[in-house]
Amino acid sequence: MTQIIALTQLPNIGKVVSEKLFQVGITTPEELKAIGSEQAFIRLQTIDETACLSMLQALEGAVQGIRWHNLSKERKEELREFFNMRKI
């Protein structure tokens, strides 16, 4: 439970997303940062068919330590392209 709380200390990560991250084996902020937003998102898609672009952007913001709204336009576009390629 302490690890879930640690994940919620990151920007954009609330209780629900932190619990999902924990379920896919990402249990600390350091693990999330090491794996990166795209790989974390791929893992989340295995347990959550509703994983969306907003979740991907939230993960990237958490990795960068900023609110997802403040991601650069270029990074948002890269994430959008990645998301569109991942659609099943």
PyMOL CGO cylinders between C-alpha atoms (Angstrom):
from pymol import cmd
from pymol.cgo import CYLINDER

trace = [
    CYLINDER, 0.00, 0.00, 0.00, 2.89, 2.36, 0.72, 0.3, 1, 1, 1, 1, 1, 1,
    CYLINDER, 2.89, 2.36, 0.72, 4.08, 1.98, -2.87, 0.3, 1, 1, 1, 1, 1, 1,
    CYLINDER, 4.08, 1.98, -2.87, 0.67, 2.93, -4.23, 0.3, 1, 1, 1, 1, 1, 1,
    CYLINDER, 0.67, 2.93, -4.23, 0.82, 6.06, -2.08, 0.3, 1, 1, 1, 1, 1, 1,
    CYLINDER, 0.82, 6.06, -2.08, 4.31, 6.80, -3.43, 0.3, 1, 1, 1, 1, 1, 1,
    CYLINDER, 4.31, 6.80, -3.43, 3.02, 6.62, -7.01, 0.3, 1, 1, 1, 1, 1, 1,
    CYLINDER, 3.02, 6.62, -7.01, 0.21, 9.06, -6.17, 0.3, 1, 1, 1, 1, 1, 1,
    CYLINDER, 0.21, 9.06, -6.17, 2.84, 11.63, -5.19, 0.3, 1, 1, 1, 1, 1, 1,
    CYLINDER, 2.84, 11.63, -5.19, 3.65, 11.99, -8.90, 0.3, 1, 1, 1, 1, 1, 1,
    CYLINDER, 3.65, 11.99, -8.90, 1.73, 14.60, -10.91, 0.3, 1, 1, 1, 1, 1, 1,
    CYLINDER, 1.73, 14.60, -10.91, -1.32, 13.20, -12.72, 0.3, 1, 1, 1, 1, 1, 1,
    CYLINDER, -1.32, 13.20, -12.72, -1.33, 9.86, -10.86, 0.3, 1, 1, 1, 1, 1, 1,
    CYLINDER, -1.33, 9.86, -10.86, -4.32, 9.24, -8.65, 0.3, 1, 1, 1, 1, 1, 1,
    CYLINDER, -4.32, 9.24, -8.65, -5.38, 6.22, -6.66, 0.3, 1, 1, 1, 1, 1, 1,
    CYLINDER, -5.38, 6.22, -6.66, -7.02, 4.36, -9.58, 0.3, 1, 1, 1, 1, 1, 1,
    CYLINDER, -7.02, 4.36, -9.58, -4.09, 4.70, -11.98, 0.3, 1, 1, 1, 1, 1, 1,
    CYLINDER, -4.09, 4.70, -11.98, -1.57, 3.92, -9.25, 0.3, 1, 1, 1, 1, 1, 1,
    CYLINDER, -1.57, 3.92, -9.25, -3.44, 0.72, -8.42, 0.3, 1, 1, 1, 1, 1, 1,
    CYLINDER, -3.44, 0.72, -8.42, -3.43, -0.26, -12.11, 0.3, 1, 1, 1, 1, 1, 1,
    CYLINDER, -3.43, -0.26, -12.11, 0.29, 0.45, -12.35, 0.3, 1, 1, 1, 1, 1, 1,
    CYLINDER, 0.29, 0.45, -12.35, 0.83, -1.74, -9.30, 0.3, 1, 1, 1, 1, 1, 1,
    CYLINDER, 0.83, -1.74, -9.30, -1.15, -4.55, -10.96, 0.3, 1, 1, 1, 1, 1, 1,
    CYLINDER, -1.15, -4.55, -10.96, 1.17, -4.50, -13.98, 0.3, 1, 1, 1, 1, 1, 1,
    CYLINDER, 1.17, -4.50, -13.98, 4.32, -4.56, -11.88, 0.3, 1, 1, 1, 1, 1, 1,
    CYLINDER, 4.32, -4.56, -11.88, 5.19, -0.86, -11.71, 0.3, 1, 1, 1, 1, 1, 1,
    CYLINDER, 5.19, -0.86, -11.71, 5.32, -0.20, -8.00, 0.3, 1, 1, 1, 1, 1, 1,
    CYLINDER, 5.32, -0.20, -8.00, 7.51, 2.87, -7.49, 0.3, 1, 1, 1, 1, 1, 1,
    CYLINDER, 7.51, 2.87, -7.49, 7.98, 6.27, -9.12, 0.3, 1, 1, 1, 1, 1, 1,
    CYLINDER, 7.98, 6.27, -9.12, 11.51, 5.19, -10.03, 0.3, 1, 1, 1, 1, 1, 1,
    CYLINDER, 11.51, 5.19, -10.03, 10.20, 2.13, -11.89, 0.3, 1, 1, 1, 1, 1, 1,
    CYLINDER, 10.20, 2.13, -11.89, 7.72, 4.26, -13.82, 0.3, 1, 1, 1, 1, 1, 1,
    CYLINDER, 7.72, 4.26, -13.82, 10.44, 6.71, -14.79, 0.3, 1, 1, 1, 1, 1, 1,
    CYLINDER, 10.44, 6.71, -14.79, 12.80, 3.89, -15.80, 0.3, 1, 1, 1, 1, 1, 1,
    CYLINDER, 12.80, 3.89, -15.80, 10.25, 2.08, -17.97, 0.3, 1, 1, 1, 1, 1, 1,
    CYLINDER, 10.25, 2.08, -17.97, 8.81, 5.26, -19.50, 0.3, 1, 1, 1, 1, 1, 1,
    CYLINDER, 8.81, 5.26, -19.50, 5.29, 6.26, -20.37, 0.3, 1, 1, 1, 1, 1, 1,
    CYLINDER, 5.29, 6.26, -20.37, 4.92, 4.25, -23.58, 0.3, 1, 1, 1, 1, 1, 1,
    CYLINDER, 4.92, 4.25, -23.58, 5.99, 0.93, -22.07, 0.3, 1, 1, 1, 1, 1, 1,
    CYLINDER, 5.99, 0.93, -22.07, 3.91, 1.57, -18.95, 0.3, 1, 1, 1, 1, 1, 1,
    CYLINDER, 3.91, 1.57, -18.95, 0.92, 2.31, -21.19, 0.3, 1, 1, 1, 1, 1, 1,
    CYLINDER, 0.92, 2.31, -21.19, 1.42, -0.94, -23.13, 0.3, 1, 1, 1, 1, 1, 1,
    CYLINDER, 1.42, -0.94, -23.13, 1.34, -2.83, -19.84, 0.3, 1, 1, 1, 1, 1, 1,
    CYLINDER, 1.34, -2.83, -19.84, -1.78, -0.98, -18.71, 0.3, 1, 1, 1, 1, 1, 1,
    CYLINDER, -1.78, -0.98, -18.71, -3.56, -1.85, -21.96, 0.3, 1, 1, 1, 1, 1, 1,
    CYLINDER, -3.56, -1.85, -21.96, -3.22, -5.54, -21.04, 0.3, 1, 1, 1, 1, 1, 1,
    CYLINDER, -3.22, -5.54, -21.04, -5.53, -5.04, -18.04, 0.3, 1, 1, 1, 1, 1, 1,
    CYLINDER, -5.53, -5.04, -18.04, -7.53, -1.96, -19.04, 0.3, 1, 1, 1, 1, 1, 1,
    CYLINDER, -7.53, -1.96, -19.04, -9.19, -1.88, -22.45, 0.3, 1, 1, 1, 1, 1, 1,
    CYLINDER, -9.19, -1.88, -22.45, -10.35, 1.68, -21.74, 0.3, 1, 1, 1, 1, 1, 1,
    CYLINDER, -10.35, 1.68, -21.74, -6.77, 3.03, -21.49, 0.3, 1, 1, 1, 1, 1, 1,
    CYLINDER, -6.77, 3.03, -21.49, -6.89, 6.28, -23.45, 0.3, 1, 1, 1, 1, 1, 1,
    CYLINDER, -6.89, 6.28, -23.45, -4.69, 9.06, -24.80, 0.3, 1, 1, 1, 1, 1, 1,
    CYLINDER, -4.69, 9.06, -24.80, -5.30, 11.11, -21.65, 0.3, 1, 1, 1, 1, 1, 1,
    CYLINDER, -5.30, 11.11, -21.65, -3.91, 8.28, -19.54, 0.3, 1, 1, 1, 1, 1, 1,
    CYLINDER, -3.91, 8.28, -19.54, -0.83, 8.07, -21.77, 0.3, 1, 1, 1, 1, 1, 1,
    CYLINDER, -0.83, 8.07, -21.77, -0.29, 11.81, -21.49, 0.3, 1, 1, 1, 1, 1, 1,
    CYLINDER, -0.29, 11.81, -21.49, -0.79, 11.63, -17.72, 0.3, 1, 1, 1, 1, 1, 1,
    CYLINDER, -0.79, 11.63, -17.72, 1.89, 8.94, -17.51, 0.3, 1, 1, 1, 1, 1, 1,
    CYLINDER, 1.89, 8.94, -17.51, 4.31, 11.06, -19.54, 0.3, 1, 1, 1, 1, 1, 1,
    CYLINDER, 4.31, 11.06, -19.54, 3.64, 14.06, -17.32, 0.3, 1, 1, 1, 1, 1, 1,
    CYLINDER, 3.64, 14.06, -17.32, 4.33, 11.89, -14.26, 0.3, 1, 1, 1, 1, 1, 1,
    CYLINDER, 4.33, 11.89, -14.26, 7.61, 10.70, -15.80, 0.3, 1, 1, 1, 1, 1, 1,
    CYLINDER, 7.61, 10.70, -15.80, 8.61, 14.32, -16.49, 0.3, 1, 1, 1, 1, 1, 1,
    CYLINDER, 8.61, 14.32, -16.49, 7.33, 15.54, -13.12, 0.3, 1, 1, 1, 1, 1, 1,
    CYLINDER, 7.33, 15.54, -13.12, 4.81, 17.98, -14.62, 0.3, 1, 1, 1, 1, 1, 1,
    CYLINDER, 4.81, 17.98, -14.62, 1.07, 18.25, -15.18, 0.3, 1, 1, 1, 1, 1, 1,
    CYLINDER, 1.07, 18.25, -15.18, 0.23, 16.62, -18.51, 0.3, 1, 1, 1, 1, 1, 1,
    CYLINDER, 0.23, 16.62, -18.51, -1.27, 19.90, -19.74, 0.3, 1, 1, 1, 1, 1, 1,
    CYLINDER, -1.27, 19.90, -19.74, 2.26, 21.34, -19.72, 0.3, 1, 1, 1, 1, 1, 1,
    CYLINDER, 2.26, 21.34, -19.72, 3.78, 18.75, -22.04, 0.3, 1, 1, 1, 1, 1, 1,
    CYLINDER, 3.78, 18.75, -22.04, 5.30, 20.27, -25.17, 0.3, 1, 1, 1, 1, 1, 1,
    CYLINDER, 5.30, 20.27, -25.17, 3.18, 20.29, -28.32, 0.3, 1, 1, 1, 1, 1, 1,
    CYLINDER, 3.18, 20.29, -28.32, 5.78, 18.08, -29.97, 0.3, 1, 1, 1, 1, 1, 1,
    CYLINDER, 5.78, 18.08, -29.97, 5.66, 15.48, -27.19, 0.3, 1, 1, 1, 1, 1, 1,
    CYLINDER, 5.66, 15.48, -27.19, 1.85, 15.49, -27.18, 0.3, 1, 1, 1, 1, 1, 1,
    CYLINDER, 1.85, 15.49, -27.18, 1.92, 14.81, -30.93, 0.3, 1, 1, 1, 1, 1, 1,
    CYLINDER, 1.92, 14.81, -30.93, 4.44, 11.97, -30.48, 0.3, 1, 1, 1, 1, 1, 1,
    CYLINDER, 4.44, 11.97, -30.48, 2.20, 10.44, -27.84, 0.3, 1, 1, 1, 1, 1, 1,
    CYLINDER, 2.20, 10.44, -27.84, -0.88, 10.84, -30.07, 0.3, 1, 1, 1, 1, 1, 1,
    CYLINDER, -0.88, 10.84, -30.07, 0.91, 9.00, -32.90, 0.3, 1, 1, 1, 1, 1, 1,
    CYLINDER, 0.91, 9.00, -32.90, 2.01, 6.24, -30.51, 0.3, 1, 1, 1, 1, 1, 1,
    CYLINDER, 2.01, 6.24, -30.51, -1.53, 5.92, -29.16, 0.3, 1, 1, 1, 1, 1, 1,
    CYLINDER, -1.53, 5.92, -29.16, -3.02, 5.72, -32.64, 0.3, 1, 1, 1, 1, 1, 1,
    CYLINDER, -3.02, 5.72, -32.64, -0.57, 2.94, -33.54, 0.3, 1, 1, 1, 1, 1, 1,
    CYLINDER, -0.57, 2.94, -33.54, -1.58, 1.04, -30.37, 0.3, 1, 1, 1, 1, 1, 1,
    CYLINDER, -1.58, 1.04, -30.37, -5.30, 1.09, -31.06, 0.3, 1, 1, 1, 1, 1, 1,
    CYLINDER, -5.30, 1.09, -31.06, -6.59, -2.43, -31.30, 0.3, 1, 1, 1, 1, 1, 1,
]
cmd.load_cgo(trace, "trace")
